[in-house]
Amino acid sequence: MSRPDPVTVSNSGAGSERKAGRLVALAVVASLLASTCCVLPLVLVLVGITGAWMSMLVAMKPVTPYAIAVCIGALGWAGWLLFKPAAACKIGDAPGEDGSCATTRPVARRVFVVCALLIALLLSFPQFAPLFY
């Protein structure tokens, strides 16, 4: 009696979606870091957290260009992972059996687009912040 050969399943699609999710999270954190001079104090005041220490957030201003670069780079890489053409599914393959037939890709793309729009709003806030003051 012979044993059946083990089936190797490639989760490259699922792995790239996980990697894209991590990159989107990195982009969100980097955009929050990039907007510490403008958005973070406003959010903290709206939540009810105030104090003289908030003026020290201006010290983060030199980090802003680097955080913006990390944010745009992470978004670009995540977008490339999510929007590149997927490998064609073979006839008879069940969804999720390998990475090429994953069904979560449209959901991940929608989450990416929503996060990218929120990040664009955060990064463009310094341009229209003077309208609120």
PyMOL commands that place a pseudoatom at each C-alpha (Angstrom):
pseudoatom trace, name=CA, resn=MET, resi=1, chain=A, elem=C, hetatm=0, pos=[0.000, 0.000, 0.000]
pseudoatom trace, name=CA, resn=SER, resi=2, chain=A, elem=C, hetatm=0, pos=[1.560, 3.256, -1.072]
pseudoatom trace, name=CA, resn=ARG, resi=3, chain=A, elem=C, hetatm=0, pos=[1.036, 6.614, 0.475]
pseudoatom trace, name=CA, resn=PRO, resi=4, chain=A, elem=C, hetatm=0, pos=[-0.386, 9.403, -1.645]
pseudoatom trace, name=CA, resn=ASP, resi=5, chain=A, elem=C, hetatm=0, pos=[2.040, 12.134, -2.547]
pseudoatom trace, name=CA, resn=PRO, resi=6, chain=A, elem=C, hetatm=0, pos=[1.660, 15.263, -0.437]
pseudoatom trace, name=CA, resn=VAL, resi=7, chain=A, elem=C, hetatm=0, pos=[0.069, 18.122, -2.295]
pseudoatom trace, name=CA, resn=THR, resi=8, chain=A, elem=C, hetatm=0, pos=[2.007, 21.345, -2.202]
pseudoatom trace, name=CA, resn=VAL, resi=9, chain=A, elem=C, hetatm=0, pos=[-0.162, 24.408, -2.091]
pseudoatom trace, name=CA, resn=SER, resi=10, chain=A, elem=C, hetatm=0, pos=[1.276, 27.776, -2.994]
pseudoatom trace, name=CA, resn=ASN, resi=11, chain=A, elem=C, hetatm=0, pos=[-0.156, 30.632, -0.962]
pseudoatom trace, name=CA, resn=SER, resi=12, chain=A, elem=C, hetatm=0, pos=[1.709, 33.310, -2.847]
pseudoatom trace, name=CA, resn=GLY, resi=13, chain=A, elem=C, hetatm=0, pos=[-1.485, 35.298, -3.385]
pseudoatom trace, name=CA, resn=ALA, resi=14, chain=A, elem=C, hetatm=0, pos=[-2.471, 35.122, 0.262]
pseudoatom trace, name=CA, resn=GLY, resi=15, chain=A, elem=C, hetatm=0, pos=[1.089, 35.972, 1.299]
pseudoatom trace, name=CA, resn=SER, resi=16, chain=A, elem=C, hetatm=0, pos=[1.200, 38.995, -0.957]
pseudoatom trace, name=CA, resn=GLU, resi=17, chain=A, elem=C, hetatm=0, pos=[-2.138, 40.163, 0.433]
pseudoatom trace, name=CA, resn=ARG, resi=18, chain=A, elem=C, hetatm=0, pos=[-0.816, 39.805, 3.978]
pseudoatom trace, name=CA, resn=LYS, resi=19, chain=A, elem=C, hetatm=0, pos=[2.297, 41.705, 2.983]
pseudoatom trace, name=CA, resn=ALA, resi=20, chain=A, elem=C, hetatm=0, pos=[0.147, 44.371, 1.322]
pseudoatom trace, name=CA, resn=GLY, resi=21, chain=A, elem=C, hetatm=0, pos=[-1.913, 44.673, 4.508]
pseudoatom trace, name=CA, resn=ARG, resi=22, chain=A, elem=C, hetatm=0, pos=[1.223, 45.207, 6.550]
pseudoatom trace, name=CA, resn=LEU, resi=23, chain=A, elem=C, hetatm=0, pos=[2.458, 47.795, 4.065]
pseudoatom trace, name=CA, resn=VAL, resi=24, chain=A, elem=C, hetatm=0, pos=[-0.854, 49.669, 4.234]
pseudoatom trace, name=CA, resn=ALA, resi=25, chain=A, elem=C, hetatm=0, pos=[-0.620, 49.644, 8.042]
pseudoatom trace, name=CA, resn=LEU, resi=26, chain=A, elem=C, hetatm=0, pos=[2.940, 50.994, 7.783]
pseudoatom trace, name=CA, resn=ALA, resi=27, chain=A, elem=C, hetatm=0, pos=[1.706, 53.711, 5.430]
pseudoatom trace, name=CA, resn=VAL, resi=28, chain=A, elem=C, hetatm=0, pos=[-1.054, 54.708, 7.868]
pseudoatom trace, name=CA, resn=VAL, resi=29, chain=A, elem=C, hetatm=0, pos=[1.408, 54.915, 10.775]
pseudoatom trace, name=CA, resn=ALA, resi=30, chain=A, elem=C, hetatm=0, pos=[3.888, 56.890, 8.653]
pseudoatom trace, name=CA, resn=SER, resi=31, chain=A, elem=C, hetatm=0, pos=[1.176, 59.317, 7.567]
pseudoatom trace, name=CA, resn=LEU, resi=32, chain=A, elem=C, hetatm=0, pos=[0.154, 59.863, 11.192]
pseudoatom trace, name=CA, resn=LEU, resi=33, chain=A, elem=C, hetatm=0, pos=[3.799, 60.500, 12.046]
pseudoatom trace, name=CA, resn=ALA, resi=34, chain=A, elem=C, hetatm=0, pos=[4.100, 62.892, 9.103]
pseudoatom trace, name=CA, resn=SER, resi=35, chain=A, elem=C, hetatm=0, pos=[1.080, 64.860, 10.256]
pseudoatom trace, name=CA, resn=THR, resi=36, chain=A, elem=C, hetatm=0, pos=[2.024, 65.166, 13.945]
pseudoatom trace, name=CA, resn=CYS, resi=37, chain=A, elem=C, hetatm=0, pos=[2.515, 68.906, 13.598]
pseudoatom trace, name=CA, resn=CYS, resi=38, chain=A, elem=C, hetatm=0, pos=[-1.023, 69.540, 12.358]
pseudoatom trace, name=CA, resn=VAL, resi=39, chain=A, elem=C, hetatm=0, pos=[-3.532, 66.704, 12.678]
pseudoatom trace, name=CA, resn=LEU, resi=40, chain=A, elem=C, hetatm=0, pos=[-2.427, 65.020, 15.887]
pseudoatom trace, name=CA, resn=PRO, resi=41, chain=A, elem=C, hetatm=0, pos=[-2.785, 68.121, 18.111]
pseudoatom trace, name=CA, resn=LEU, resi=42, chain=A, elem=C, hetatm=0, pos=[-6.212, 68.795, 16.618]
pseudoatom trace, name=CA, resn=VAL, resi=43, chain=A, elem=C, hetatm=0, pos=[-7.329, 65.213, 17.241]
pseudoatom trace, name=CA, resn=LEU, resi=44, chain=A, elem=C, hetatm=0, pos=[-5.949, 65.263, 20.785]
pseudoatom trace, name=CA, resn=VAL, resi=45, chain=A, elem=C, hetatm=0, pos=[-7.811, 68.493, 21.565]
pseudoatom trace, name=CA, resn=LEU, resi=46, chain=A, elem=C, hetatm=0, pos=[-11.028, 67.047, 20.141]
pseudoatom trace, name=CA, resn=VAL, resi=47, chain=A, elem=C, hetatm=0, pos=[-10.609, 63.980, 22.345]
pseudoatom trace, name=CA, resn=GLY, resi=48, chain=A, elem=C, hetatm=0, pos=[-10.010, 66.199, 25.374]
pseudoatom trace, name=CA, resn=ILE, resi=49, chain=A, elem=C, hetatm=0, pos=[-6.284, 65.736, 25.850]
pseudoatom trace, name=CA, resn=THR, resi=50, chain=A, elem=C, hetatm=0, pos=[-4.572, 69.073, 26.231]
pseudoatom trace, name=CA, resn=GLY, resi=51, chain=A, elem=C, hetatm=0, pos=[-1.505, 70.515, 27.796]
pseudoatom trace, name=CA, resn=ALA, resi=52, chain=A, elem=C, hetatm=0, pos=[1.610, 72.551, 27.176]
pseudoatom trace, name=CA, resn=TRP, resi=53, chain=A, elem=C, hetatm=0, pos=[3.443, 69.421, 26.056]
pseudoatom trace, name=CA, resn=MET, resi=54, chain=A, elem=C, hetatm=0, pos=[1.512, 69.512, 22.786]
pseudoatom trace, name=CA, resn=SER, resi=55, chain=A, elem=C, hetatm=0, pos=[3.707, 72.367, 21.610]
pseudoatom trace, name=CA, resn=MET, resi=56, chain=A, elem=C, hetatm=0, pos=[6.605, 69.904, 21.701]
pseudoatom trace, name=CA, resn=LEU, resi=57, chain=A, elem=C, hetatm=0, pos=[5.056, 68.001, 18.764]
pseudoatom trace, name=CA, resn=VAL, resi=58, chain=A, elem=C, hetatm=0, pos=[6.556, 70.642, 16.476]
pseudoatom trace, name=CA, resn=ALA, resi=59, chain=A, elem=C, hetatm=0, pos=[9.903, 68.990, 17.206]
pseudoatom trace, name=CA, resn=MET, resi=60, chain=A, elem=C, hetatm=0, pos=[8.755, 66.152, 14.918]
pseudoatom trace, name=CA, resn=LYS, resi=61, chain=A, elem=C, hetatm=0, pos=[8.689, 68.498, 11.916]
pseudoatom trace, name=CA, resn=PRO, resi=62, chain=A, elem=C, hetatm=0, pos=[12.163, 67.463, 10.591]
pseudoatom trace, name=CA, resn=VAL, resi=63, chain=A, elem=C, hetatm=0, pos=[10.977, 63.831, 10.412]
pseudoatom trace, name=CA, resn=THR, resi=64, chain=A, elem=C, hetatm=0, pos=[7.990, 64.715, 8.215]
pseudoatom trace, name=CA, resn=PRO, resi=65, chain=A, elem=C, hetatm=0, pos=[9.656, 64.384, 4.768]
pseudoatom trace, name=CA, resn=TYR, resi=66, chain=A, elem=C, hetatm=0, pos=[11.073, 60.964, 5.660]
pseudoatom trace, name=CA, resn=ALA, resi=67, chain=A, elem=C, hetatm=0, pos=[7.719, 59.778, 7.004]
pseudoatom trace, name=CA, resn=ILE, resi=68, chain=A, elem=C, hetatm=0, pos=[6.012, 60.992, 3.815]
pseudoatom trace, name=CA, resn=ALA, resi=69, chain=A, elem=C, hetatm=0, pos=[8.573, 59.096, 1.724]
pseudoatom trace, name=CA, resn=VAL, resi=70, chain=A, elem=C, hetatm=0, pos=[8.010, 55.903, 3.735]
pseudoatom trace, name=CA, resn=CYS, resi=71, chain=A, elem=C, hetatm=0, pos=[4.253, 56.370, 3.445]
pseudoatom trace, name=CA, resn=ILE, resi=72, chain=A, elem=C, hetatm=0, pos=[4.282, 56.845, -0.326]
pseudoatom trace, name=CA, resn=GLY, resi=73, chain=A, elem=C, hetatm=0, pos=[6.746, 53.992, -0.799]
pseudoatom trace, name=CA, resn=ALA, resi=74, chain=A, elem=C, hetatm=0, pos=[4.682, 51.589, 1.310]
pseudoatom trace, name=CA, resn=LEU, resi=75, chain=A, elem=C, hetatm=0, pos=[1.484, 52.599, -0.486]
pseudoatom trace, name=CA, resn=GLY, resi=76, chain=A, elem=C, hetatm=0, pos=[3.132, 52.154, -3.870]
pseudoatom trace, name=CA, resn=TRP, resi=77, chain=A, elem=C, hetatm=0, pos=[4.462, 48.705, -2.985]
pseudoatom trace, name=CA, resn=ALA, resi=78, chain=A, elem=C, hetatm=0, pos=[1.120, 47.601, -1.489]
pseudoatom trace, name=CA, resn=GLY, resi=79, chain=A, elem=C, hetatm=0, pos=[-0.715, 48.899, -4.562]
pseudoatom trace, name=CA, resn=TRP, resi=80, chain=A, elem=C, hetatm=0, pos=[1.639, 47.004, -6.840]
pseudoatom trace, name=CA, resn=LEU, resi=81, chain=A, elem=C, hetatm=0, pos=[1.078, 43.794, -4.864]
pseudoatom trace, name=CA, resn=LEU, resi=82, chain=A, elem=C, hetatm=0, pos=[-2.705, 44.174, -4.910]
pseudoatom trace, name=CA, resn=PHE, resi=83, chain=A, elem=C, hetatm=0, pos=[-3.313, 45.500, -8.411]
pseudoatom trace, name=CA, resn=LYS, resi=84, chain=A, elem=C, hetatm=0, pos=[-0.809, 43.450, -10.415]
pseudoatom trace, name=CA, resn=PRO, resi=85, chain=A, elem=C, hetatm=0, pos=[-2.490, 40.859, -12.639]
pseudoatom trace, name=CA, resn=ALA, resi=86, chain=A, elem=C, hetatm=0, pos=[-3.154, 37.624, -10.804]
pseudoatom trace, name=CA, resn=ALA, resi=87, chain=A, elem=C, hetatm=0, pos=[-2.119, 34.288, -12.221]
pseudoatom trace, name=CA, resn=ALA, resi=88, chain=A, elem=C, hetatm=0, pos=[-4.899, 32.614, -14.152]
pseudoatom trace, name=CA, resn=CYS, resi=89, chain=A, elem=C, hetatm=0, pos=[-6.902, 29.959, -12.348]
pseudoatom trace, name=CA, resn=LYS, resi=90, chain=A, elem=C, hetatm=0, pos=[-6.947, 26.491, -13.816]
pseudoatom trace, name=CA, resn=ILE, resi=91, chain=A, elem=C, hetatm=0, pos=[-10.305, 25.033, -14.739]
pseudoatom trace, name=CA, resn=GLY, resi=92, chain=A, elem=C, hetatm=0, pos=[-11.557, 23.038, -11.801]
pseudoatom trace, name=CA, resn=ASP, resi=93, chain=A, elem=C, hetatm=0, pos=[-9.505, 24.844, -9.163]
pseudoatom trace, name=CA, resn=ALA, resi=94, chain=A, elem=C, hetatm=0, pos=[-11.448, 25.713, -6.074]
pseudoatom trace, name=CA, resn=PRO, resi=95, chain=A, elem=C, hetatm=0, pos=[-11.164, 29.305, -4.838]
pseudoatom trace, name=CA, resn=GLY, resi=96, chain=A, elem=C, hetatm=0, pos=[-8.539, 29.599, -2.154]
pseudoatom trace, name=CA, resn=GLU, resi=97, chain=A, elem=C, hetatm=0, pos=[-6.866, 26.326, -3.110]
pseudoatom trace, name=CA, resn=ASP, resi=98, chain=A, elem=C, hetatm=0, pos=[-3.825, 28.238, -4.253]
pseudoatom trace, name=CA, resn=GLY, resi=99, chain=A, elem=C, hetatm=0, pos=[-2.941, 31.900, -4.296]
pseudoatom trace, name=CA, resn=SER, resi=100, chain=A, elem=C, hetatm=0, pos=[-4.101, 32.512, -7.863]
pseudoatom trace, name=CA, resn=CYS, resi=101, chain=A, elem=C, hetatm=0, pos=[-7.748, 31.786, -7.104]
pseudoatom trace, name=CA, resn=ALA, resi=102, chain=A, elem=C, hetatm=0, pos=[-8.028, 33.811, -3.930]
pseudoatom trace, name=CA, resn=THR, resi=103, chain=A, elem=C, hetatm=0, pos=[-11.397, 35.452, -3.382]
pseudoatom trace, name=CA, resn=THR, resi=104, chain=A, elem=C, hetatm=0, pos=[-10.239, 38.075, -0.886]
pseudoatom trace, name=CA, resn=ARG, resi=105, chain=A, elem=C, hetatm=0, pos=[-8.393, 40.174, -3.426]
pseudoatom trace, name=CA, resn=PRO, resi=106, chain=A, elem=C, hetatm=0, pos=[-11.350, 42.523, -4.187]
pseudoatom trace, name=CA, resn=VAL, resi=107, chain=A, elem=C, hetatm=0, pos=[-11.840, 43.124, -0.463]
pseudoatom trace, name=CA, resn=ALA, resi=108, chain=A, elem=C, hetatm=0, pos=[-8.145, 43.874, 0.018]
pseudoatom trace, name=CA, resn=ARG, resi=109, chain=A, elem=C, hetatm=0, pos=[-8.258, 46.269, -2.939]
pseudoatom trace, name=CA, resn=ARG, resi=110, chain=A, elem=C, hetatm=0, pos=[-11.205, 48.146, -1.446]
pseudoatom trace, name=CA, resn=VAL, resi=111, chain=A, elem=C, hetatm=0, pos=[-9.481, 48.402, 1.939]
pseudoatom trace, name=CA, resn=PHE, resi=112, chain=A, elem=C, hetatm=0, pos=[-6.369, 49.691, 0.164]
pseudoatom trace, name=CA, resn=VAL, resi=113, chain=A, elem=C, hetatm=0, pos=[-8.325, 52.370, -1.707]
pseudoatom trace, name=CA, resn=VAL, resi=114, chain=A, elem=C, hetatm=0, pos=[-10.089, 53.548, 1.474]
pseudoatom trace, name=CA, resn=CYS, resi=115, chain=A, elem=C, hetatm=0, pos=[-6.792, 53.703, 3.378]
pseudoatom trace, name=CA, resn=ALA, resi=116, chain=A, elem=C, hetatm=0, pos=[-5.085, 55.500, 0.485]
pseudoatom trace, name=CA, resn=LEU, resi=117, chain=A, elem=C, hetatm=0, pos=[-7.845, 58.136, 0.446]
pseudoatom trace, name=CA, resn=LEU, resi=118, chain=A, elem=C, hetatm=0, pos=[-7.563, 58.646, 4.208]
pseudoatom trace, name=CA, resn=ILE, resi=119, chain=A, elem=C, hetatm=0, pos=[-3.781, 58.905, 3.935]
pseudoatom trace, name=CA, resn=ALA, resi=120, chain=A, elem=C, hetatm=0, pos=[-4.128, 61.448, 1.119]
pseudoatom trace, name=CA, resn=LEU, resi=121, chain=A, elem=C, hetatm=0, pos=[-6.443, 63.452, 3.376]
pseudoatom trace, name=CA, resn=LEU, resi=122, chain=A, elem=C, hetatm=0, pos=[-3.939, 63.304, 6.238]
pseudoatom trace, name=CA, resn=LEU, resi=123, chain=A, elem=C, hetatm=0, pos=[-0.980, 64.267, 4.072]
pseudoatom trace, name=CA, resn=SER, resi=124, chain=A, elem=C, hetatm=0, pos=[-2.833, 67.143, 2.405]
pseudoatom trace, name=CA, resn=PHE, resi=125, chain=A, elem=C, hetatm=0, pos=[-4.125, 68.536, 5.700]
pseudoatom trace, name=CA, resn=PRO, resi=126, chain=A, elem=C, hetatm=0, pos=[-1.270, 71.073, 6.114]
pseudoatom trace, name=CA, resn=GLN, resi=127, chain=A, elem=C, hetatm=0, pos=[-2.336, 72.713, 2.840]
pseudoatom trace, name=CA, resn=PHE, resi=128, chain=A, elem=C, hetatm=0, pos=[-5.904, 73.393, 3.938]
pseudoatom trace, name=CA, resn=ALA, resi=129, chain=A, elem=C, hetatm=0, pos=[-5.370, 73.629, 7.727]
pseudoatom trace, name=CA, resn=PRO, resi=130, chain=A, elem=C, hetatm=0, pos=[-5.100, 77.456, 7.651]
pseudoatom trace, name=CA, resn=LEU, resi=131, chain=A, elem=C, hetatm=0, pos=[-8.744, 77.570, 6.585]
pseudoatom trace, name=CA, resn=PHE, resi=132, chain=A, elem=C, hetatm=0, pos=[-9.720, 76.276, 10.035]
pseudoatom trace, name=CA, resn=TYR, resi=133, chain=A, elem=C, hetatm=0, pos=[-7.669, 78.780, 12.054]
for i in range(1, 133): cmd.bond("trace and resi %d" % i, "trace and resi %d" % (i + 1))
show_as sticks, trace
zoom trace
